Amino acid sequence: MQRTGIFAGEDPFRLAQSWLDAAGEQEIADPNAMALATVDPAGMPNVRMVLLKAIEANAFVFYTNYDSAKGEELAANPAAAFTMHWKSLKRQLRARGPVEREEGSQADAYYSSRALQSRLGAWASKQSRPLASREALMAEVARAAVRHGTDPGRPPHWGGFRLTPVEIEFWADGAFRLHDRFRWRRETTDGAWRVERVAP
């Protein structure tokens, strides 16, 4: 299938990176923000914004607290979907597929690159759990600073998830809502991609 312009290319991950790079030059804040969808044990969907931290040769990587609602939902049902929408570019990227944890040296390196207060916050916050007050949270951060010092290691409950998609869709705004959409699909996470244009 002939794809030209912003849709050209034979590698969807390189194409996704090029769109993210373009967004980085246009978006005011957080061009790597994505709405991540999971489901709870009852099948009720949950969605929240997280930050995409890496586009690899075959996957997308983000980081979180494994004890959070999304972490627990991904442990119970290791599959997810996300959408990235760049209003300034009038483009959207969607992907879905199975996920697996990234809790090795790559997670350690990313954690070490974060600001000290963010690293301490990962130790202090019981993410998604009830919290008495902001003051209680800040007190816990102060206790984490005393316990872990100025170079805290990565907590065992905090790390990455790697989403290896079986479907990716690239969407661009068109006049009169006649948008351009190209969907990449494969049967398995290491299978060959098929690309089709889909109606808006």
Backbone bond lengths (Angstrom), bond angles and torsions (degrees), N, CA, C in turn:
res aa  C-N    CA-C-N  psi(-1)  N-CA   C-N-CA  omega(-1)  CA-C   N-CA-C  phi
1 M - - - 1.465 - - 1.517 109.54 -
2 Q 1.319 114.96 133.23 1.457 121.02 -179.77 1.521 110.09 -76.02
3 R 1.334 115.65 120.33 1.465 121.46 174.53 1.518 108.02 -128.56
4 T 1.315 116.43 127.12 1.456 120.67 -175.79 1.525 110.06 -125.03
5 G 1.314 115.22 175.57 1.460 120.68 176.02 1.517 112.02 61.86
6 I 1.324 116.56 -133.45 1.466 121.01 -175.84 1.519 113.28 -68.87
7 F 1.331 118.11 -12.57 1.465 121.85 -179.69 1.530 112.80 -98.66
8 A 1.323 117.98 -1.82 1.461 121.34 -174.54 1.523 111.22 -70.23
9 G 1.333 115.66 148.51 1.456 121.02 175.92 1.513 111.41 131.30
10 E 1.330 115.22 157.66 1.459 121.30 -178.14 1.528 112.19 -111.76
11 D 1.325 117.03 3.65 1.468 121.44 -179.95 1.528 107.81 -126.96
12 P 1.339 117.95 111.82 1.464 119.07 -176.08 1.529 113.57 -66.26
13 F 1.332 117.76 -25.68 1.464 120.05 -179.61 1.527 110.95 -74.63
14 R 1.327 116.38 -38.24 1.467 119.12 174.01 1.529 110.35 -66.56
15 L 1.332 115.85 -38.48 1.457 119.73 177.64 1.523 110.22 -63.78
16 A 1.337 116.83 -44.06 1.466 120.47 177.78 1.525 110.61 -60.67
17 Q 1.329 117.07 -41.18 1.466 119.97 179.07 1.522 111.40 -63.89
18 S 1.315 116.81 -38.53 1.473 119.87 179.63 1.529 110.59 -66.16
19 W 1.335 116.69 -37.35 1.465 119.41 177.00 1.525 110.40 -68.26
20 L 1.323 117.43 -40.91 1.460 120.36 178.34 1.526 110.76 -64.47
21 D 1.327 117.11 -40.16 1.464 120.65 177.53 1.529 110.70 -61.77
22 A 1.326 116.60 -42.50 1.460 120.49 178.22 1.527 110.86 -63.33
23 A 1.334 116.08 -39.99 1.463 120.03 178.34 1.520 110.94 -64.58
24 G 1.338 116.35 -35.30 1.456 120.45 179.30 1.518 113.09 -61.42
25 E 1.315 116.77 -24.30 1.459 120.77 178.95 1.520 112.73 -88.99
26 Q 1.349 117.62 -11.52 1.452 121.13 -173.55 1.520 114.51 -118.11
27 E 1.331 116.50 -40.17 1.463 120.05 -173.75 1.527 110.66 -71.38
28 I 1.321 116.11 141.10 1.465 120.89 -177.93 1.513 111.00 -68.92
29 A 1.330 117.12 -42.26 1.463 120.52 -177.24 1.521 110.54 -146.66
30 D 1.315 115.74 143.32 1.464 123.72 172.62 1.531 114.14 50.03
31 P 1.329 118.02 61.24 1.470 118.68 176.14 1.523 112.48 -63.69
32 N 1.333 117.10 -16.40 1.471 120.97 179.75 1.525 112.48 -94.30
33 A 1.328 117.92 12.41 1.468 120.54 178.15 1.521 110.12 -72.45
34 M 1.327 115.27 138.38 1.464 119.79 178.56 1.527 109.74 -141.07
35 A 1.321 115.18 145.77 1.465 121.47 175.74 1.521 107.21 -87.33
36 L 1.329 115.71 114.31 1.463 121.70 -176.21 1.519 109.71 -101.75
37 A 1.326 116.34 127.50 1.463 121.91 -179.15 1.520 110.65 -110.73
38 T 1.338 114.72 134.37 1.459 123.00 174.27 1.526 106.88 -134.34
39 V 1.322 116.91 178.59 1.465 120.19 173.82 1.518 109.22 -130.38
40 D 1.351 115.75 147.67 1.461 119.92 178.07 1.535 109.73 -84.79
41 P 1.335 117.96 176.36 1.473 119.34 -176.48 1.523 114.26 -59.12
42 A 1.333 117.46 -23.03 1.463 120.36 178.64 1.525 112.48 -87.93
43 G 1.337 116.65 -0.83 1.461 120.35 -179.40 1.511 113.68 88.45
44 M 1.344 118.05 5.96 1.465 121.64 178.21 1.526 109.06 -78.21
45 P 1.331 118.03 126.72 1.462 119.39 -178.17 1.525 112.56 -72.95
46 N 1.314 114.51 154.32 1.452 124.22 177.99 1.522 107.26 -137.44
47 V 1.318 118.06 137.51 1.463 120.27 177.74 1.512 108.92 -139.38
48 R 1.347 115.61 143.34 1.455 121.66 178.81 1.526 108.90 -156.34
49 M 1.333 115.46 163.07 1.455 120.16 179.54 1.525 109.71 -87.02
50 V 1.328 115.65 133.19 1.460 122.52 172.14 1.530 107.05 -134.80
51 L 1.328 116.24 172.91 1.458 120.09 -179.28 1.528 110.37 -108.04
52 L 1.321 115.60 126.78 1.459 121.25 173.50 1.526 108.08 -72.28
53 K 1.316 116.91 126.98 1.464 119.79 -176.00 1.516 114.46 -109.17
54 A 1.322 118.30 -15.49 1.465 119.42 177.48 1.517 110.02 -158.55
55 I 1.329 114.75 140.76 1.466 121.51 166.89 1.522 105.45 -111.28
56 E 1.319 115.41 113.48 1.459 120.95 -178.03 1.533 109.58 -95.57
57 A 1.314 115.75 -174.90 1.464 120.41 -178.57 1.511 112.44 -65.49
58 N 1.361 117.10 -22.06 1.457 119.23 -176.77 1.530 112.36 -145.36
59 A 1.327 118.17 16.42 1.469 118.88 -173.58 1.520 111.62 -163.07
60 F 1.345 114.15 168.06 1.456 123.71 174.95 1.533 107.76 -118.19
61 V 1.339 117.65 138.83 1.462 121.31 -174.53 1.524 110.93 -123.97
62 F 1.337 115.65 134.45 1.464 122.08 173.48 1.521 107.77 -137.62
63 Y 1.334 116.44 166.82 1.469 121.64 -174.98 1.520 110.58 -126.59
64 T 1.343 115.08 151.29 1.458 119.45 -178.90 1.522 110.28 -166.79
65 N 1.324 115.13 178.66 1.457 123.40 172.77 1.529 107.43 -83.23
66 Y 1.324 117.69 122.72 1.464 120.55 -178.59 1.528 112.53 -66.40
67 D 1.338 116.54 -21.42 1.463 120.46 179.37 1.527 112.86 -88.99
68 S 1.329 117.33 -0.11 1.462 121.47 177.76 1.528 109.70 -72.10
69 A 1.331 116.20 171.44 1.464 119.94 177.63 1.530 110.67 -57.35
70 K 1.331 117.49 -45.96 1.466 118.76 -178.54 1.510 111.36 -67.44
71 G 1.357 116.67 -37.29 1.452 119.31 178.04 1.516 111.98 -62.45
72 E 1.326 116.71 -43.66 1.466 120.59 179.22 1.525 111.24 -68.43
73 E 1.341 116.64 -38.25 1.467 119.23 178.46 1.524 111.24 -66.45
74 L 1.326 117.14 -37.96 1.465 119.92 178.67 1.527 111.64 -71.46
75 A 1.326 116.87 -29.76 1.462 119.27 175.79 1.528 110.49 -67.71
76 A 1.333 116.42 -39.26 1.465 120.82 -178.71 1.527 112.10 -77.13
77 N 1.320 116.80 -34.56 1.465 122.11 -178.86 1.526 107.36 -138.82
78 P 1.326 118.45 88.68 1.460 121.67 -171.49 1.531 114.36 -75.74
79 A 1.319 114.71 64.48 1.465 122.23 175.19 1.514 107.68 -149.27
80 A 1.326 116.64 149.69 1.461 120.28 -177.82 1.517 109.82 -154.86
81 A 1.326 114.09 169.60 1.460 121.53 174.49 1.523 107.57 -138.12
82 F 1.321 116.12 152.35 1.461 118.81 175.24 1.516 110.84 -143.38
83 T 1.326 114.33 158.57 1.462 122.62 173.84 1.518 108.79 -129.89
84 M 1.318 116.25 135.44 1.460 122.02 170.65 1.521 106.14 -116.68
85 H 1.330 116.14 127.56 1.464 120.90 -179.09 1.516 108.66 -123.81
86 W 1.334 115.73 124.83 1.460 121.24 179.70 1.520 108.18 -114.00
87 K 1.324 114.76 98.66 1.463 120.07 -175.35 1.522 111.65 -61.92
88 S 1.334 116.83 -37.90 1.463 119.79 -178.03 1.522 111.91 -65.04
89 L 1.322 117.24 -30.75 1.468 121.37 179.69 1.521 112.64 -94.01
90 K 1.343 116.00 -14.39 1.460 121.78 -173.65 1.531 110.21 58.05
91 R 1.341 113.69 47.47 1.467 120.70 179.32 1.527 109.63 -133.93
92 Q 1.321 114.88 159.35 1.455 121.89 179.44 1.529 109.12 -146.08
93 L 1.316 114.93 142.03 1.459 122.03 176.53 1.525 108.06 -124.42
94 R 1.331 116.44 130.54 1.463 121.77 176.73 1.521 108.77 -124.85
95 A 1.342 115.38 146.51 1.462 119.96 176.13 1.512 109.22 -151.24
96 R 1.334 116.07 152.95 1.461 120.65 174.48 1.515 109.72 -152.37
97 G 1.345 114.07 151.75 1.447 119.11 -179.04 1.509 111.24 165.95
98 P 1.329 116.79 -176.87 1.457 120.98 179.46 1.525 111.42 -72.04
99 V 1.330 115.42 156.49 1.463 121.12 177.90 1.531 109.71 -124.57
100 E 1.313 114.82 155.86 1.459 122.23 172.37 1.519 108.18 -142.43
101 R 1.316 115.92 155.89 1.459 119.71 -179.32 1.524 111.62 -71.23
102 E 1.318 115.00 146.83 1.459 123.39 168.19 1.531 105.43 -117.68
103 E 1.329 116.60 99.03 1.460 119.85 -176.48 1.524 111.63 -131.62
104 G 1.323 115.06 31.73 1.461 120.81 178.11 1.515 112.07 -106.75
105 S 1.318 114.90 -145.68 1.465 120.69 -174.66 1.527 112.18 -63.88
106 Q 1.330 117.04 -31.09 1.466 119.42 178.68 1.527 110.71 -65.54
107 A 1.334 116.91 -41.45 1.460 120.53 177.04 1.517 110.70 -66.57
108 D 1.332 117.16 -39.70 1.465 120.68 177.58 1.527 110.72 -60.53
109 A 1.325 116.43 -44.11 1.464 120.74 -178.25 1.518 111.22 -64.91
110 Y 1.341 116.46 -43.61 1.462 117.72 179.37 1.529 111.08 -65.32
111 Y 1.336 116.31 -43.50 1.462 119.69 179.35 1.534 110.54 -58.22
112 S 1.321 117.26 -42.85 1.462 121.41 -179.11 1.525 112.32 -65.52
113 S 1.330 117.11 -24.24 1.465 120.57 -179.00 1.527 112.80 -79.62
114 R 1.323 117.01 -11.89 1.465 120.62 -176.92 1.523 110.99 -77.70
115 A 1.334 116.04 158.54 1.459 121.21 175.78 1.528 109.66 -60.49
116 L 1.336 116.24 149.88 1.455 120.79 -177.94 1.525 111.92 -55.31
117 Q 1.331 118.14 -44.30 1.460 120.16 -178.20 1.529 111.51 -63.76
118 S 1.329 116.57 -33.34 1.461 119.70 176.96 1.518 110.82 -69.58
119 R 1.337 116.91 -37.71 1.460 119.67 177.96 1.525 111.00 -66.77
120 L 1.330 116.12 -41.59 1.464 119.28 177.25 1.526 110.85 -66.28
121 G 1.330 115.85 -36.60 1.460 119.54 178.08 1.512 112.61 -61.71
122 A 1.339 116.50 -33.63 1.468 119.97 177.78 1.523 110.95 -65.15
123 W 1.328 117.22 -32.92 1.464 120.88 175.24 1.523 111.25 -74.30
124 A 1.344 116.28 -38.66 1.462 121.03 -169.93 1.525 114.35 -81.09
125 S 1.320 117.33 -35.75 1.460 120.38 -170.96 1.522 112.76 -83.91
126 K 1.305 115.70 126.27 1.466 121.12 170.36 1.532 106.37 -91.35
127 Q 1.313 115.04 77.07 1.465 121.94 -168.28 1.522 112.42 -54.82
128 S 1.322 114.82 136.07 1.466 125.33 178.45 1.525 113.54 77.06
129 R 1.350 118.17 -1.62 1.458 120.89 178.34 1.524 110.27 -92.86
130 P 1.342 119.00 154.42 1.467 120.88 177.36 1.537 111.03 -56.99
131 L 1.333 115.26 143.42 1.472 122.34 -176.97 1.520 108.82 -130.90
132 A 1.326 117.16 129.05 1.468 121.32 -176.03 1.513 112.23 -64.44
133 S 1.343 117.13 -41.14 1.464 120.03 -176.78 1.522 109.14 -168.69
134 R 1.329 116.22 166.29 1.462 119.61 173.89 1.523 110.43 -65.11
135 E 1.329 116.00 -35.23 1.462 120.02 178.71 1.533 110.85 -59.85
136 A 1.330 116.12 -39.97 1.464 120.14 178.32 1.526 110.82 -63.38
137 L 1.332 116.37 -39.05 1.462 120.13 177.96 1.523 110.51 -64.23
138 M 1.353 116.96 -46.55 1.456 119.83 -177.80 1.527 111.30 -65.41
139 A 1.320 116.41 -33.30 1.472 119.77 176.28 1.526 110.16 -64.91
140 E 1.320 116.48 -38.27 1.464 120.24 178.28 1.527 110.70 -67.47
141 V 1.333 117.59 -37.02 1.470 121.47 175.71 1.527 109.59 -62.13
142 A 1.332 117.28 -42.62 1.463 121.06 178.77 1.530 110.67 -62.62
143 R 1.316 117.53 -41.41 1.462 120.62 177.46 1.533 110.91 -64.88
144 A 1.336 116.29 -38.22 1.467 119.69 177.46 1.525 110.87 -63.13
145 A 1.330 116.74 -37.24 1.468 120.82 178.70 1.518 111.10 -63.67
146 V 1.328 116.26 -40.12 1.463 120.11 178.68 1.528 110.26 -67.28
147 R 1.330 117.12 -42.21 1.462 121.76 -176.98 1.532 112.36 -70.99
148 H 1.339 116.88 -39.98 1.465 119.95 -169.14 1.523 114.55 -110.66
149 G 1.327 118.33 -8.13 1.453 121.06 174.81 1.519 114.17 72.50
150 T 1.326 114.88 -158.19 1.467 120.55 -172.52 1.526 113.70 -93.37
151 D 1.332 116.53 -0.20 1.465 119.06 177.01 1.526 109.41 -139.38
152 P 1.333 116.27 65.11 1.474 119.08 -176.15 1.522 111.97 -68.53
153 G 1.317 115.09 141.62 1.459 120.14 174.51 1.519 110.50 -77.60
154 R 1.315 116.00 168.56 1.463 120.50 -178.71 1.529 110.35 -69.25
155 P 1.347 117.15 129.67 1.464 119.26 177.82 1.525 111.27 -64.88
156 P 1.320 117.76 148.46 1.469 119.80 178.96 1.531 113.04 -65.91
157 H 1.340 116.32 -19.44 1.468 119.99 -179.44 1.525 112.58 -93.99
158 W 1.325 117.44 11.36 1.463 120.72 -175.64 1.527 108.77 -132.56
159 G 1.335 116.02 132.60 1.457 119.46 178.32 1.513 111.05 -178.29
160 G 1.319 115.81 -158.55 1.451 120.18 -173.83 1.513 113.79 -106.96
161 F 1.329 112.86 166.92 1.454 122.15 168.29 1.523 107.38 -128.80
162 R 1.300 115.09 138.89 1.467 121.81 177.43 1.526 107.57 -111.47
163 L 1.328 116.29 116.72 1.463 121.50 176.83 1.526 107.82 -97.51
164 T 1.332 115.24 117.66 1.464 121.16 178.42 1.522 107.39 -104.27
165 P 1.319 117.59 103.68 1.464 119.71 -168.57 1.522 114.36 -75.44
166 V 1.320 113.37 149.38 1.462 120.41 167.63 1.535 109.57 -107.15
167 E 1.329 115.61 -5.19 1.461 120.66 176.70 1.525 109.32 -149.43
168 I 1.323 116.09 133.50 1.467 123.19 174.71 1.515 106.97 -135.79
169 E 1.309 116.20 135.81 1.463 119.66 177.29 1.526 110.30 -125.49
170 F 1.324 115.36 132.62 1.458 123.25 175.84 1.528 108.33 -107.68
171 W 1.316 116.51 125.90 1.465 123.27 -174.25 1.516 109.24 -126.93
172 A 1.322 116.58 136.72 1.465 120.99 174.85 1.521 109.23 -136.05
173 D 1.306 114.56 140.04 1.465 121.75 -177.50 1.528 111.38 -61.16
174 G 1.315 116.04 139.33 1.459 121.48 176.33 1.515 110.73 -127.36
175 A 1.305 116.51 156.96 1.470 121.28 179.85 1.526 109.83 -60.45
176 F 1.326 115.09 143.83 1.470 122.45 177.38 1.536 112.14 58.95
177 R 1.335 116.13 29.19 1.466 123.56 -179.95 1.533 112.78 62.78
178 L 1.312 116.63 22.12 1.460 121.21 173.94 1.533 107.34 -93.70
179 H 1.329 114.76 72.30 1.449 121.97 -172.68 1.524 111.53 -73.03
180 D 1.335 115.00 160.75 1.463 121.68 173.98 1.522 108.58 -100.20
181 R 1.329 116.62 127.33 1.453 122.27 -179.99 1.529 109.35 -135.23
182 F 1.329 115.34 129.41 1.461 120.79 174.75 1.522 107.97 -125.65
183 R 1.319 115.92 124.81 1.451 121.92 -177.78 1.522 109.97 -109.34
184 W 1.324 114.98 125.44 1.462 123.02 175.84 1.528 107.09 -100.18
185 R 1.335 116.83 129.62 1.463 120.85 -179.93 1.516 110.23 -135.43
186 R 1.345 115.19 150.39 1.457 121.56 172.57 1.521 108.28 -147.71
187 E 1.309 116.19 154.72 1.466 120.65 -175.75 1.521 112.29 -74.96
188 T 1.334 116.48 -35.32 1.453 121.63 -179.28 1.525 108.78 -132.77
189 T 1.329 116.35 168.60 1.463 119.89 -176.32 1.523 113.32 -71.56
190 D 1.328 117.78 -9.96 1.460 119.76 174.30 1.528 111.38 -119.94
191 G 1.320 116.61 15.67 1.461 121.40 -178.70 1.516 113.03 -83.01
192 A 1.319 114.57 176.32 1.458 121.33 179.06 1.529 109.96 -81.71
193 W 1.303 115.66 143.01 1.456 120.89 179.89 1.526 111.82 -81.38
194 R 1.326 115.93 143.44 1.462 123.20 167.43 1.521 106.45 -117.02
195 V 1.307 116.27 137.46 1.467 120.11 -178.04 1.506 108.69 -118.67
196 E 1.325 115.38 135.58 1.460 119.85 176.57 1.515 109.91 -139.66
197 R 1.294 115.28 144.49 1.462 119.73 170.48 1.514 108.37 -79.95
198 V 1.330 117.31 137.06 1.459 119.99 179.39 1.525 108.90 -121.98
199 A 1.324 114.57 152.35 1.458 120.55 -176.26 1.535 110.52 -68.44
200 P 1.332 116.13 149.04 1.459 119.13 -179.82 1.524 112.55 -74.13
